[in-house]
Structure formats: C-alpha cells, structure tokens
C-alpha cells in the first residue's frame, strides 16, 4: 500500500486489475443515478426486461418495474455455463477432527433444486413465508436459495436467538414451515436447537418442522409434524424450474432487534436486492473468478445474507462459512482457516479484530497470510488502533482495507473506499458509493460543514436494494425512517461527519449521543479515544442521568495487560482530555476482563446501562459470555462500596 500523509492508496499492481480504478465512475453516477443503476442492472440475468427503471411516491419507491428475475437462478444456473466444476462453497465445521464439506456450483444447484422440490411437496407456494432457524452449516444456504428459487419468502433467524425471539418472528410472518437442526457445536458444546424450535413454535401457525441432522443429539420427535431434511431430499428430482419473480416481489424479511419493543420486519425485494448485492460485492471486494471470500457473519444477519451468501455466488466466487467461534479451540483458529482454505478476502467485525489483537500478534507470526489481497471491516465504526493493527498484522501492510457502512435496511454497503481507487484513512469509512446520494444534516435540516458532526441521511433516488417497508407496519416505517426530515429524506439514525476530502466518518447511533452539560458527545467518539490508550484493547461507553450535567459517560474498558487499575483509569481519563476535552470526562471507569457480547460480536451496551438503571437485564441467552454480566455487576458493587466508605 502507498501512504501519503495519513492516507493510504492501492499499489499499482492492485489498481491495474481492479474492476473500478478510475474516479470518473463517481461523476458518471452523479450525473444520472437512475441511468447508472439501469446500466448496472443489465449485468444480471432478467427473465423479462423492465419497462420503468424507477418510481417514487414518497416515502415509497420501486425499481425495475415490469422486470422479472430469479435470485437463485442468477447465483447458480447462470454461473454453470462456465463454472460448473468451480467450488462455490467451503464449509468449515467447528470440530477440528471433522472434514470440511465442499460444493461445486453444479453440486450446490442440485441440492438447492432438491430442497426446492421438497418444499413444494410440503405445500410451500410463491409468496409463502418460510422460517429458517439454522446454524452456519451448508443447509442454511441451500434452504435460502431453495426459497428464492420457488418464490417463497425466507425469514432467517439467528440460531443463538432465544425461543421467544424466534416465536415473535414466526408469529409476525405467520410462517407455516420452519427449517431447523437437531443441534450445533459452539465452543465444544452441543446446543440443542430442536428443543428451542419446539418451544418457539407453540402459539404460532407453524405446521411442519424440517430438521437437519447435524449433531445427532437426542431430540423430541413428533412424526406428524417433524421431518428429517435428508429424508425429504433423498428421492427428489435434481431439476426445479426457477420461478419468474416480479422485480418488486418480496424476496425476504429480516428482523432488526431493537432494544425495546417488537422487532421490525425489514422487507427486501427480488430485483433491486439482486442488482445491488451483485454490484456492491463486485466493486467493493473486487471479486474475481479466483477469489475465495470469508465473511465471518452469521446468515441470521444482513451481512451474512449479502456478503457471505448472495453476493459471492452472484459474482461466481467461492465463499467460506464457519460453524464455530473464531478463537475456538485455539485463539488462532481464524488464522488457520484463512491459511487452510487460501482465503483471498477477509471481511469481519471490529469486535473480532480487537479480540485477535487482545491475544497478541505473537500467536499469528507463523501465519504468512500470503493469499490475502483485501481486508474488510463491518458492523460498527472501527477505531484507529484496531484499524492499524488489522492492516499491519493481518494484511501485512499490503492489503487495501475497506471499512464499510450500511444497515439491514440498506441491503448492501453504501459508504466505503473503493479498493482500486482509495483513499483509505484509519477510522474513516470512505466515500458514498457511485449511485448513492447522502448528506449530513443538523437538527434543522441544514447540511453540516466540514468536520461538523450531524445526522447521516440518504437522498433520492435511493438505491435498488434498500428496504421497501416494515412488514405489516407502515406506521413504523414512516415514523422510524421518514419523520425527522420528511418523506424525501431517509434518516439513518447514525451520526457522522466529513473531512476536507469528503471522507465520511461514522460516529455511532444518534441515540448513542450523550448530552453532557448541553454538549453532544457520541459514545463512539469516547470509545475511539479510550482505544488510543496503548494498554486498552476495547471499551464500551454508556450514558447515565446526572442531576447537574444531564448525562455523564461511564466507561467499561478491557486491558491487554495486567496493570494497576488506578494507573489504567488515569491513563484513559488523560487520553479523553487530550482527544476530546474535559467536557467529556467519565464519571467512572471500570476495568473489566470482557464486555457482554452477542455471538455475532456485538457489544450489548444496553445491558451495561441497565446495570445502573435497575431495569430488568432482559434475555441474556443471545450472549456468547453471559457470565461476564455478573462479574461486572460484582465489580461495580465492590467499587461503589469502596467509594462510599
């Protein structure tokens, strides 16, 4: 990589072979975004061409009206013409003694067709909703593609979600079929998924539960409603004609789990999602035929949908999925997978990066990572310290590092630096993609000047893969996304600012902004400042009420070294003084051994905040480390006791 001041640019060799390496694409797209997306859409296979590219009746919009398409056909059939023996999918199981399963495009198509035919025999028709509650095993991809092939609407629910979380989603979609597994492996333990599914399907409209045999643990079995996945597929035909789907037909519903209230069912449609998914993966990860991409996200999240499954297959690449935790049974398991499967593109979350960093660079010195040519970060803003470590220790200073901003609602990445152009700036996400219009507004709706923090918004014509609504809840759609600035401006609920070069930095959710003595301070900004302390690996900031200042920050920090706590606390406070100023000084700093995280790596700040408010902590079953909550609670009580005495 070439460094100029604090910016990085791709080396000439990378630039030369990149799909996009000239800045002119930004001007072309800005001139006529609708025409630009039409040109992109022609790269997909359409059963019938569209007759109108874009229709906007605020706050609703549609793309490629009159066109007919099938996502599964684009992923599989259209790649068979030149890729039938090319590997489409590599599955790495958690148990190290178990062999990976590998599928060529031809083999994957056969399995998808058999699953599609089996679903039809169970009575699934075009437009029916199918629940998928599976771990990261090949059958999750096969099931999703089978639904897309026959026009069924899939709703994938993260396998670590509780029965109650699954129940709510099944009730909302009124799904009559659920696909699950007997169990799965997690850190050496077998999780009985079937029992969770059985509990969840009570008081729902689910009539049949299809079960993948994964761990062969004992499960309760009702032959009237339970069917083994492999038995259903055994005698099915290997051919299934893909359904012609209207561009605006519903493809999938994916729920966002808010901290309060009922989760929102985000709607994505066939045509626009296929086009955006293919295009963004191609240009952002520079996907070529010989690429092997490992996106570490679970299929239960939008990142897993788009960049672990659909985009790699739409672009004819090879995708790697992994059942287990990246640091199990050894801290370098993730590095072993990269080496073993010759991964060329690695896309993961800052939480995972900080975990790798915490274990220390020494343990990965033996790994050359010679096949890696591009790194990606997703899920939350990446702080400068984690960015630099990832770039130097994993990318060896040679790989473009694309930090990416997007949401469940946007369907795909909308802000990042393109790897064949750059520039890459630590902790800055980059530029809006060609064809994407954004702005950063103050609370009055005026554009913010350079380096002034405001609210990130998306402007018309919006992108083809963006949400079309909230399932059965148009009021929620209007209130959440279109109320603040009017029905022509999509409010992302994220805070951001731009530097002199137009690069965007995301500072976190607007609801994660603290009002300290009338000053706006984002939790992301505070966490980034704390992470610049050389001994701090990661932190979480929450705001608590204060009689005088309105709100004050509390910091929970994880140290990479055993050091006196008072010394660490002072160091963090000094760092915040230096980076932000005395207005943002925390009321308290707790040095903890870990932070409560979901199994996808998201830090649960809501739980930390509730330790202060006295509210019910809520469901902890989705945490990968629920025991840490009690440890933090104990630490707080001890410290508060000392302070009082």
Buried (B, 14 or more C-beta within 10 A) or exposed (E): BEEEEEBBBBEEEBBEEBBBBEEEBBEBBBEEBBBBBBEBBEEBEBBEEBEEBBEBEEBBBBBBBEBBBBBBBBBBBBBBEEBBEBBBBBBBBBEEEEEBBBBBBBBBBBBBBBBBBBBBEBEBEEEBBBBBBBBBBBBBBBBBBBBBBBBBBBBBBBBBBBBEBBBBBBBBBEBBBBBBBBBBBBEEEBBBBBBBBBEBBEEBEBBBBBBBBBBEBEBEBEEEBBBBBEEBBEEBEEEBEBBBBBBBBBBBBBBBBEEEEBBBBBBBBBBBBBBBBBBBBBBBBBBBEEBBBBBBBBBBBBBBBBBBBBBBBBBBBBBBBBBBBBBBEEBBBBBBBBBEBBBBBBBBBBBBBBBBBBBEEEEBEEBEBEBBBBBBBBBBBBBBBBBBBBBEBBBBEBBBBBBBBBBBBBBBBBBBBBBBBBBBBBBBBBBBBBBBBBBBBEEEBEEBEEEEBBBBBBBBBBBBBBBBBBBEBEEBBBEBBBEBBEBEBBBBBBBBBBEEEEBBBBBBBBEBBBEBEEBBBBBBBBBBBBBBBEBBBBBBBBBBEBEEBBBBBBBBBBBBEEEEBEEBBEBBBEBBBEBBEEEBBBBBBBBBEBBBBBBBBBBBBBBBBBBBEEEEBEBBEBBBBBEBBEBBEEBBEEBEEEEEE
